[in-house]
Amino acid sequence: MALFPLHSSFQADFVVQLVPVDSEDTMDRVAEQCAHHSVNRRVRKQPGVMRVRRHRTEELFPRDMKVSDSGLKPTEVIDIIYQQS
């Protein structure tokens, strides 16, 4: 368990936020923490499931993957997007 800072680029938000997460958080938890800084502040909640991917790529991280297993580096930018079920 260690503090792990990531930059969050949330879908439809124009602000990139520095969000502290835990290295043992799952990608679902990371998405929730990033949403806290964007949803109902600058963007509306959308239908679907929030998913995490490396910035400007199409490959989504598995929802149950831990940050420590993702290969992300501290302060790297991630995208949070809504995926329709």
ZIKARA-V949311 format. One line per field, one symbol per residue. ss: DSSP state (a for helix, b for strand, c for the rest). phi: phi as a letter, one per 30 degrees, with the letter a starting at -180 (. if undefined). psi: psi as a letter, one per 30 degrees, with the letter a starting at -180 (. if undefined). A space follows every 50 residues. Layout:
BEGIN
ss->???
phi->???
psi->???
END
This chain:
BEGIN
ss->ccbbbbbbbbcccccbbbbbbbcccbaaaaaaaaaaaabcccbcccccbb bbbbcccccbcccccbaaacccccccbbbbbbbcc
phi->.bdbdbdccdeicccccdcdbcdcdddddedddddecbdicbbddcdjcd bcbdeibcdddedcddedcdidceidccccbccdd
psi->jkkjkkkkjkkgkfkkkjkklkfgkleeeeeeeeeefekgefllkllakk lklkkhlfkkkkfgklefffgklkglklkklkkk.
END
